[in-house]
Amino acid sequence: MAEQRTDWRVEDAEAGERLDAHVARRVPELSRSRAADLIAGGAVTVNGAAAKKSLPVEAGDRIEVVVPEAAPSTVEAQAIPLRLVHEDEDLAVVDKPAGLVVHPAPGHPSGTLVNALLHHLDDLSGIGGVRRPGIVHRLDKDTSGLLIVAKNDAAHRALSAALKRRAIARIYLTAAWGHLPEDRLTADAPLGRSRADRQRMTVVEEGGRSAVTHFRRVERWRAADLLEAKLETGRTHQIRVHLLAAGHPVVGDATYGGGGARRISGQDRQWAEALERRTPRQFLHAARLSFEHPRTGERLRFESPLPADLDAVRAWATGAGAAGHASG
């Protein structure tokens, strides 16, 4: 985004507003924190003079704002193969493959989804003054499926707010060990960090964040269920931890459901061990996504079929595996 200059006169009804809040409201692509940064840097003037972000504006004041061109990202753009399901001037929807980390981090400084997006996305106007994509919600490294990416501050703010008020519908497909007692189950249990292992989440009685997941059985396999999981909230590892707490961990989940076949006894044990061998990763896929476009208000809906690795597991479970052949 090239440098933008804009100016206006404060109207009577706006008198008394803090300068940072006033600028953010008048320039929708700026968040309040971004407006405060511009004020601190002298890019906002009141009647030709620099001012503090807390200054109450007065009727008739002339406000001038210079929004500089977004700075290049310090993250390297990399030509990593990526499937863009949708892209417009405000956002993109990505079908993330399993094995791809979302954000660069000390253990993954490159080769991430953000590196790939910097290469694939057009006309990134920047988030917080930096030319980078805004990740609205995340998927674990070994979870595949649909993910929303904002291309500018205004879209990022609107989509993040929609996520917070639960206006973005996200539905996953997952396979869980054993069988739910009913075709539908709602898990309403707060989550927090495990005291024993800070890398893991767990259901907690106090101090956790509210978490609600609605499960619906799609298929009943010999010793596992294929489920739809609809998120009401979006906590870290939510689906995986809720299913573990219910006694039905996700098939192939090394962190929360390792050795899940051991939960299956009797004649179904051999089938479960075969399913476990055939499942290359956690059986969890973000399959459906719907939300209102932050600029147009149009309801957008996207679907992603099971990727080949998980679809092969499902085909075996409902085909040869269903017929009782547990070899391989």
Backbone torsions as a table, in degrees:
resi	resn	phi	psi	omega
1	MET	NA	124.4	178.7
2	ALA	-69.9	164.6	178.5
3	GLU	-57.4	137.1	-179.9
4	GLN	-121.7	135.5	176.3
5	ARG	-120.6	137.1	177.9
6	THR	-148.3	152.6	177.8
7	ASP	-149.0	160.1	-179.6
8	TRP	-163.9	169.3	174.0
9	ARG	-103.9	137.9	178.1
10	VAL	-70.5	130.4	179.6
11	GLU	-87.5	163.0	-177.1
12	ASP	-54.9	-42.1	-176.2
13	ALA	-69.4	-16.1	-177.6
14	GLU	-94.8	-9.6	-177.4
15	ALA	-57.3	136.9	178.9
16	GLY	98.2	-13.2	178.6
17	GLU	-69.6	144.5	171.7
18	ARG	-63.1	146.3	-176.1
19	LEU	-60.4	-43.3	-178.1
20	ASP	-64.9	-41.5	178.8
21	ALA	-67.8	-39.2	-179.7
22	HIS	-63.1	-46.4	-179.5
23	VAL	-64.4	-42.8	-179.5
24	ALA	-63.1	-35.7	179.5
25	ARG	-73.8	-37.5	-177.7
26	ARG	-76.3	-27.7	-179.6
27	VAL	-118.4	87.6	-169.3
28	PRO	-57.4	-26.7	-178.8
29	GLU	-74.7	-6.8	179.2
30	LEU	-100.8	132.0	170.6
31	SER	-78.3	166.0	179.8
32	ARG	-64.2	-38.4	179.6
33	SER	-67.8	-36.5	176.8
34	ARG	-67.3	-40.1	176.7
35	ALA	-60.7	-41.7	179.6
36	ALA	-62.8	-39.0	178.2
37	ASP	-64.0	-41.8	179.3
38	LEU	-65.2	-39.4	177.9
39	ILE	-62.7	-44.6	-179.4
40	ALA	-63.9	-30.1	-179.3
41	GLY	-88.1	3.2	177.8
42	GLY	80.8	12.6	-179.1
43	ALA	-84.8	-3.5	176.5
44	VAL	-122.9	129.4	177.2
45	THR	-124.5	151.6	176.2
46	VAL	-119.1	115.3	-176.7
47	ASN	54.6	38.2	175.4
48	GLY	84.2	1.2	-177.8
49	ALA	-123.3	150.3	175.2
50	ALA	-65.1	155.0	-178.0
51	ALA	-147.3	168.1	176.3
52	LYS	-86.5	154.2	-178.2
53	LYS	-64.1	-24.4	-177.1
54	SER	-87.5	-1.4	-178.2
55	LEU	-60.3	127.7	173.2
56	PRO	-76.2	125.3	179.5
57	VAL	-75.9	154.5	-179.5
58	GLU	-120.3	152.3	178.7
59	ALA	-55.2	132.0	179.5
60	GLY	92.5	-13.1	176.7
61	ASP	-58.8	141.2	175.7
62	ARG	-99.6	118.8	-178.9
63	ILE	-104.1	130.8	175.3
64	GLU	-122.2	134.4	-178.4
65	VAL	-129.4	130.8	173.2
66	VAL	-115.6	113.6	176.9
67	VAL	-99.0	109.3	-176.4
68	PRO	-68.8	161.1	175.7
69	GLU	-58.5	139.7	-179.3
70	ALA	-59.3	136.4	-179.9
71	ALA	-73.7	147.2	176.9
72	PRO	-61.0	146.3	177.6
73	SER	-71.2	145.5	174.8
74	THR	-80.0	-7.9	177.4
75	VAL	-84.8	136.6	-177.7
76	GLU	-75.5	134.0	172.3
77	ALA	-76.4	131.4	-178.3
78	GLN	-130.2	140.4	-177.0
79	ALA	-82.1	62.9	177.8
80	ILE	-86.6	130.1	179.8
81	PRO	-55.0	135.4	-175.7
82	LEU	-152.5	138.0	178.2
83	ARG	-100.0	112.7	174.5
84	LEU	-91.7	116.4	179.7
85	VAL	-78.5	-32.4	-176.8
86	HIS	-155.3	144.3	172.6
87	GLU	-151.8	134.6	171.3
88	ASP	-141.4	-167.4	-173.7
89	GLU	-69.4	-16.3	-175.2
90	ASP	-109.0	-29.8	-171.9
91	LEU	-155.4	168.8	172.8
92	ALA	-138.9	152.3	172.1
93	VAL	-118.0	125.5	-174.5
94	VAL	-111.5	142.8	171.1
95	ASP	-100.8	93.1	-173.0
96	LYS	-73.3	130.8	174.6
97	PRO	-77.6	156.2	174.3
98	ALA	-65.6	149.2	178.1
99	GLY	93.3	-6.7	-178.5
100	LEU	-100.8	118.2	175.7
101	VAL	-72.2	143.8	-176.4
102	VAL	-76.0	-53.7	-173.8
103	HIS	-110.9	144.1	169.1
104	PRO	-60.1	142.9	179.5
105	ALA	-152.6	170.0	-178.7
106	PRO	-50.2	-38.6	179.3
107	GLY	-82.3	-14.7	-178.9
108	HIS	-139.4	72.8	-177.2
109	PRO	-71.1	-17.1	179.7
110	SER	-149.4	179.2	179.9
111	GLY	71.3	26.2	-177.2
112	THR	-105.3	173.6	176.6
113	LEU	-60.0	-40.7	179.5
114	VAL	-62.1	-41.8	175.7
115	ASN	-58.1	-42.7	-179.3
116	ALA	-67.8	-41.1	-178.7
117	LEU	-64.2	-37.0	178.2
118	LEU	-61.5	-28.1	177.7
119	HIS	-82.5	-39.6	-169.8
120	HIS	-88.9	-30.0	-172.3
121	LEU	-83.0	140.4	175.8
122	ASP	-92.8	159.2	172.0
123	ASP	40.7	48.5	172.5
124	LEU	-68.0	119.3	179.9
125	SER	-91.5	-11.6	171.9
126	GLY	106.2	150.1	176.7
127	ILE	-118.2	121.9	-180.0
128	GLY	62.3	30.7	177.1
129	GLY	86.5	3.2	178.8
130	VAL	-119.6	136.6	-178.8
131	ARG	-76.0	88.8	-178.3
132	ARG	-149.8	159.2	177.0
133	PRO	-78.4	149.5	176.6
134	GLY	-102.2	110.7	-180.0
135	ILE	-77.7	117.1	-175.3
136	VAL	-81.1	-39.0	175.6
137	HIS	-148.5	164.9	-171.3
138	ARG	-117.8	160.9	169.8
139	LEU	-127.0	143.8	175.8
140	ASP	-61.0	158.4	179.8
141	LYS	-50.9	-46.5	-174.6
142	ASP	-95.3	15.2	171.2
143	THR	-103.3	133.7	179.2
144	SER	-102.6	167.6	170.9
145	GLY	122.6	-161.9	-165.7
146	LEU	-82.4	137.6	-175.7
147	LEU	-144.1	136.3	179.3
148	ILE	-94.6	137.3	178.6
149	VAL	-127.5	129.1	176.7
150	ALA	-91.2	146.5	-178.8
151	LYS	-106.7	-7.3	177.3
152	ASN	-149.5	167.4	-175.9
153	ASP	-61.2	-42.7	-176.7
154	ALA	-62.8	-44.5	178.7
155	ALA	-65.7	-40.4	-179.3
156	HIS	-63.1	-42.6	179.3
157	ARG	-64.8	-45.5	-178.0
158	ALA	-66.2	-42.6	-179.1
159	LEU	-70.3	-37.5	177.0
160	SER	-64.2	-38.6	177.4
161	ALA	-66.8	-39.8	178.0
162	ALA	-63.8	-39.3	177.6
163	LEU	-63.4	-42.2	-178.6
164	LYS	-64.6	-36.6	179.7
165	ARG	-91.6	12.7	173.6
166	ARG	65.4	37.3	-179.7
167	ALA	-99.9	4.5	174.2
168	ILE	-109.4	118.6	-177.7
169	ALA	-88.6	124.0	179.9
170	ARG	-127.4	122.0	-178.5
171	ILE	-124.5	130.1	-178.5
172	TYR	-111.1	157.7	167.2
173	LEU	-109.4	133.0	-179.4
174	THR	-146.5	150.9	174.1
175	ALA	-108.4	133.7	-176.8
176	ALA	-126.8	142.6	-179.6
177	TRP	-65.8	143.3	179.0
178	GLY	75.2	-161.3	-177.7
179	HIS	-130.8	133.4	174.0
180	LEU	-62.4	148.1	-179.7
181	PRO	-65.5	-27.2	177.5
182	GLU	-133.4	168.6	179.9
183	ASP	-69.1	-22.4	179.4
184	ARG	-128.0	144.1	179.6
185	LEU	-147.4	132.7	172.9
186	THR	-110.5	123.0	175.7
187	ALA	-98.9	118.3	179.6
188	ASP	-125.8	88.0	-175.0
189	ALA	-148.1	125.3	-178.0
190	PRO	-65.4	148.8	-178.3
191	LEU	-118.9	148.8	176.0
192	GLY	-153.1	173.3	178.0
193	ARG	-67.7	140.3	175.4
194	SER	-70.9	134.4	177.7
195	ARG	-70.7	-28.1	-178.8
196	ALA	-78.6	-30.5	-177.5
197	ASP	-147.7	106.8	-174.7
198	ARG	-69.0	-9.8	176.8
199	GLN	-83.7	-12.1	-177.3
200	ARG	-108.8	151.0	172.6
201	MET	-102.7	160.3	179.2
202	THR	-152.9	161.2	172.9
203	VAL	-73.1	130.6	-178.0
204	VAL	-125.9	153.6	178.6
205	GLU	-87.5	-31.1	-178.2
206	GLU	-135.2	145.5	172.7
207	GLY	79.9	2.4	-179.6
208	GLY	-90.6	177.4	177.1
209	ARG	-103.9	138.8	-177.9
210	SER	-57.5	142.2	-179.2
211	ALA	-148.0	128.8	-178.3
212	VAL	-133.9	127.9	177.1
213	THR	-131.3	134.7	177.0
214	HIS	-106.6	123.1	-179.3
215	PHE	-108.8	142.3	174.8
216	ARG	-136.4	129.2	179.5
217	ARG	-72.5	127.5	178.1
218	VAL	-98.9	-43.2	178.1
219	GLU	-141.7	144.9	175.8
220	ARG	-106.6	109.4	178.0
221	TRP	-88.5	179.8	-174.7
222	ARG	-58.0	-45.9	-179.8
223	ALA	-139.6	30.4	178.2
224	ALA	-158.5	161.8	177.0
225	ASP	-116.9	141.5	165.8
226	LEU	-93.3	123.8	-172.6
227	LEU	-122.0	150.0	161.8
228	GLU	-93.6	134.8	177.2
229	ALA	-121.7	117.0	179.2
230	LYS	-104.2	122.1	-179.0
231	LEU	-83.2	131.3	167.9
232	GLU	-95.1	-35.1	173.6
233	THR	-120.2	173.8	-177.7
234	GLY	-133.3	63.7	-179.0
235	ARG	-83.9	159.4	178.7
236	THR	-57.1	127.3	176.4
237	HIS	58.9	25.6	-170.5
238	GLN	-56.0	-53.0	-176.5
239	ILE	-61.5	-44.4	-176.5
240	ARG	-64.1	-42.1	-177.9
241	VAL	-74.0	-39.5	178.0
242	HIS	-62.7	-40.2	179.0
243	LEU	-69.8	-38.3	176.2
244	LEU	-60.8	-43.9	-179.3
245	ALA	-64.1	-29.2	178.9
246	ALA	-82.3	-3.8	-179.9
247	GLY	87.3	14.7	-177.7
248	HIS	-134.4	69.1	-176.0
249	PRO	-63.3	158.9	-178.9
250	VAL	-66.6	133.3	177.1
251	VAL	-62.3	132.8	177.4
252	GLY	82.7	3.4	-178.0
253	ASP	-84.4	104.7	-176.3
254	ALA	-69.7	-27.5	-177.0
255	THR	-81.8	-44.6	-173.8
256	TYR	-112.8	-10.9	-176.1
257	GLY	-137.6	22.7	-178.1
258	GLY	-56.1	136.5	-178.5
259	GLY	66.4	30.5	-176.0
260	GLY	-60.5	-25.4	179.7
261	ALA	-62.7	-24.0	179.3
262	ARG	-65.7	-17.9	178.0
263	ARG	-74.2	-15.5	-176.5
264	ILE	-97.9	130.5	-176.6
265	SER	-119.3	176.4	175.4
266	GLY	69.0	-148.1	-174.9
267	GLN	-68.3	-18.0	-178.3
268	ASP	-85.5	-6.7	-175.3
269	ARG	-62.3	-44.3	-178.9
270	GLN	-63.2	-39.8	178.0
271	TRP	-62.8	-43.4	-178.8
272	ALA	-63.9	-40.9	178.5
273	GLU	-63.9	-36.8	177.4
274	ALA	-67.3	-40.8	177.6
275	LEU	-62.2	-42.4	-179.7
276	GLU	-61.9	-41.4	179.3
277	ARG	-65.0	-33.2	-175.5
278	ARG	-82.2	-15.6	-175.2
279	THR	-91.3	110.9	-171.4
280	PRO	-78.5	-14.1	-176.8
281	ARG	-161.8	-179.0	177.3
282	GLN	-61.3	131.3	-178.4
283	PHE	-80.9	83.7	-177.8
284	LEU	-149.8	122.0	-173.5
285	HIS	-140.7	127.3	177.2
286	ALA	-78.5	99.9	-166.4
287	ALA	-94.7	-31.6	-177.2
288	ARG	-138.3	147.4	-175.0
289	LEU	-149.5	133.5	174.8
290	SER	-147.3	144.4	-177.5
291	PHE	-168.0	165.1	176.5
292	GLU	-86.9	134.7	178.0
293	HIS	-62.6	131.7	-173.8
294	PRO	-65.7	-20.9	-179.4
295	ARG	-99.4	-46.0	-172.1
296	THR	-95.1	-20.6	-176.1
297	GLY	80.5	-2.1	179.0
298	GLU	-65.9	139.6	177.4
299	ARG	-81.3	119.1	-179.5
300	LEU	-103.2	139.0	-179.9
301	ARG	-132.8	133.9	-179.0
302	PHE	-135.4	147.9	177.0
303	GLU	-132.9	146.2	176.2
304	SER	-131.6	120.3	178.4
305	PRO	-68.6	161.7	175.9
306	LEU	-55.4	132.3	176.0
307	PRO	-66.4	166.3	-170.5
308	ALA	-56.6	-40.4	-176.0
309	ASP	-65.0	-42.1	179.7
310	LEU	-78.4	-32.7	178.5
311	ASP	-64.5	-34.7	177.5
312	ALA	-65.9	-37.2	176.7
313	VAL	-64.7	-46.0	179.5
314	ARG	-62.6	-41.5	-179.9
315	ALA	-61.9	-40.3	178.1
316	TRP	-67.1	-44.8	-176.7
317	ALA	-62.8	-31.5	-178.9
318	THR	-100.2	-4.1	-178.8
319	GLY	-114.8	-101.6	-178.0
320	ALA	-59.7	-40.5	179.9
321	GLY	-65.4	-37.6	179.2
322	ALA	-66.9	-27.7	-178.8
323	ALA	-80.3	-2.6	175.6
324	GLY	101.5	2.3	178.8
325	HIS	-87.2	112.6	-175.6
326	ALA	-107.9	11.3	-179.7
327	SER	-73.6	160.3	175.9
328	GLY	80.8	NA	NA
